[in-house]
Amino acid sequence: MALTDITRVEIEKALEEYDRLGREAFLTHYGFRPARRYLLVHHGRHYDSKAIVGAAHGYLPGRRPLAAGEFSGGARHAVALLKGLGFSMAKDPSDQEPPGHDELLRRITKLTVNRSAGRPALYKPITLLWAMGRALRGEPRLTPWTETEQALTGLLRRHGAHGERPRPDYPVASLCRDGIWVLPEHSGEVPTAHGDARLRRWFAERQPLGGLVEPVHDLFHRSAVTRLAVLDAVLGTFFDGLDPAPLLADVGLEEPAGERPGAAEPWIVTAAEYERGCRLIDQWETGNEGKRDTRTTHRPRRSRAARHLVLLRSEGRCENPRCAGQPADVTDRREPILEVDHVLDLALGGRDHPSQMVALCPNCHAVKTRGSTREELRAILLRVAAERHRGVRAGARPLR
């Protein structure tokens, strides 16, 4: 064993694996604890330096990963190696990686809201959706209090639950304490979201500039998978039995716009993004197992994020290997005419997950649904869905 054999190539391979698996899964896989003193900084993200070096050793030809007890992660060993290879390090243990995809979803789905009326209050969810819409459109993260107050007061009046007063200071103060909102020009703690005149006066006197914490805003802006998964979680947790469509239209998160693959590189999805998206969907699926949408009919809840990942994975082409040719025409948005379908019906125990979903042209969808060979095709599509799912997670392009 020699740390000096490790080059930047092996370190970058370990970093890519860390991104793909996520921090918790990576540390568990290699048997390391979270770093206590030294963090590797790469492209603005923070990594557990000793675990990265241990994993990188396994990428050397004929070598295996190093266990935590086989070498030192201190300044004279692993840290010295990383610095020598040109990587930056952070010493401050509080300078950790901002909330990632999993932590973001956990914080939002675990929001504490007032339930005294028998239903969850909608102050905080409405505020989150408003900020999410702003991030999606690329609008400034931080806004003056007068602008925040005016926008949220209108939204709360139109969409708040019965009996809720349109007071934006309540959700903003509470979200600050949740670590999701920030008032950067204010030092010290924000008052608790209780009382009346005192809290209103605090915001009126200070007129704070505020908005989502930067990592959360950036995730909502650049990651459609995260945005859709969080939207699934917020609607499923707080809007059960309600019709959120008018609110989503008001904040710019109506379903068609949220599900578009994207304009710049519409059919590109990295293994890391696909893996993170699937982990979020796994969490969403676990929390919604057996639950039904009760607004109009008792339909199983469906994940927008899962549908989006399948569309990305398809690269704009029907995933049926027997497809005779999908329509040459496109939608009004110049996108392929594709329909995302569950190979196994949800009502019969199928999963709302990319591993059991496919993108089909209308003709193949009709054959799968009503054709005389539908059972044979269903078996083929189930295999194709699983193969493509595994392939993208491994970083390979879908098979054609």
HELIX and SHEET records of a PDB file:
HELIX    1   1 LEU A    3  ASP A    5  5                                   3    
HELIX    2   2 ARG A    8  LEU A   21  1                                  14    
HELIX    3   3 ARG A   23  TYR A   30  1                                   8    
HELIX    4   4 SER A   49  HIS A   57  1                                   9    
HELIX    5   5 ALA A   68  GLU A   70  5                                   3    
HELIX    6   6 ALA A   78  GLY A   84  1                                   7    
HELIX    7   7 HIS A  101  THR A  109  1                                   9    
HELIX    8   8 TYR A  123  LEU A  136  1                                  14    
HELIX    9   9 TRP A  145  HIS A  159  1                                  15    
HELIX   10  10 ASP A  169  ARG A  177  1                                   9    
HELIX   11  11 ALA A  197  ARG A  206  1                                  10    
HELIX   12  12 GLU A  214  ARG A  222  1                                   9    
HELIX   13  13 ALA A  224  PHE A  238  1                                  15    
HELIX   14  14 ALA A  245  VAL A  251  1                                   7    
HELIX   15  15 GLU A  255  GLU A  259  1                                   5    
HELIX   16  16 ALA A  271  GLY A  287  1                                  17    
HELIX   17  17 ARG A  304  SER A  314  1                                  11    
HELIX   18  18 LEU A  346  LEU A  348  5                                   3    
HELIX   19  19 PRO A  354  GLN A  356  5                                   3    
HELIX   20  20 PRO A  362  ARG A  370  1                                   9    
HELIX   21  21 ARG A  374  ARG A  393  1                                  20    
SHEET    1   A 3 ARG A  45  ASP A  48  0                                        
SHEET    2   A 3 LEU A  39  HIS A  42 -1                                        
SHEET    3   A 3 SER A  88  ALA A  90 -1                                        
SHEET    1   B 2 TRP A 181  VAL A 182  0                                        
SHEET    2   B 2 GLY A 211  LEU A 212 -1                                        
SHEET    1   C 2 ARG A 292  ASP A 293  0                                        
SHEET    2   C 2 ARG A 299  PRO A 300 -1                                        
SHEET    1   D 2 GLU A 339  HIS A 342  0                                        
SHEET    2   D 2 MET A 357  LEU A 360 -1                                        
END                                                                             
